[in-house]
Amino acid sequence: MSRIEPRISPAALAELVAQAASDLGFDLVGVTPVGPSPDFARFQQWLAAGYDGEMAYLARRMAERADLRMLLPEARSAIVLGASYHTHELPATLRNDPSRGLIAAYAWGDDYHEVIKPLLFQLDAIIRAASGRTSLGRAFVDAGPVLERSWAQEAGLGFIGKNTCLIAPRLGSWTFLAVLLTPEEIAPFSLLASAGRQEVSAATQTCGACVRCLDVCPTNAFVAPQVLDGRRCISYLTIELRGPIPHELRPQMGNWIFGCDLCQQVCPYNRRFARSARLAALQARPEMVAPRLLDLLALDEAGFRQRFRRSPVLRTKRRGLLRNVCVALGNWGDPAAAPALVEALHDDEALVRGHAAWALGRMAAPAARQALLTAAQSEPDSTVRNEINVALTARET
Ligand code: SF4
């Protein structure tokens, strides 16, 4: 394939991209030449260890993951972008209220895929207008076979912390990453676009002796620094896992119902440098911040779709979210939740019925035992019957 010789120099393109990314609302922007993916061997080792759990999609399209040129043969530059989604710290009164569910901060606003991808297309259009290119670049926002964090590190935007997040100096890790592949040669650079376009100097930055994120993880999901056993991660358990949550991990999940932020909350880089989201669509919707668990358990399908319209939470579907809500209610353990959980024992979804039974097994409410015994008589699903038996046994011990 013949190369495009743009009518604008690599240095001028770099200036154009830096300005456009900043104007579009990104916080980070960097460019690096495309080629074999950094960290690919490490990614393969991670898969071989089985840490991906049921995320089978991660092991697909390996040739493309290994080399970005498999995604766009004529690609010469990878533009890596970051957009902060930080809005505010959760007040302690909400964070420590077990009757409320915690949602990871990245999901407080609109679905980032839908917010960021159009911006990548706009950036590509700006580059095309300058270079004379007629074909399209390729844009990826956490949904393609691209090792975004590794490419962000390669582009000089930060380093991968012990919590496996990309940590940008003077910004932290509350950041969505995206990649745009283009055929133009663009001079490499790395900028903190939202801070007067300061150059990022990540090369000397590290976690040092800090291990706060490793220590705070309630499910002990970190096997080693930078090595996460996804199967134990609360984000995986509440979002990616489609079936029942392993019994032994449920008590450690607290009231997280969609994702988990603990390993980012404790990070000193975030505590010191977090910057507020610039993109309006990533601002927190009030109803997404620590909602009441019992309000969520009452949602029917239409109510779920309405409440989480254009939200990343839709990914779990109603049954996945209510499964997580039941676990959080079981961890709360307050008898006030028993009536709603008894009703959930008769939900249309077996996944919800089973986790409601588990939650009732952790409650001292006298009605809970009778409700479990009654449900056991008519429950058609063997998995749920097993959950009920486990719950009844738990109440007797
Ligand atoms: Fe690194 Fe400490 Fe942040 Fe973990 S909490 S990513 S160890 S700086």
Boltz pocket constraint, residues with backbone or C-beta under 6 A from the ligand:
constraints:
  - pocket:
      binder: B
      contacts: [[A, 161], [A, 162], [A, 163], [A, 164], [A, 167], [A, 206], [A, 207], [A, 210], [A, 211], [A, 212], [A, 213], [A, 214], [A, 263], [A, 266], [A, 267], [A, 268], [A, 269]]
      max_distance: 6.0
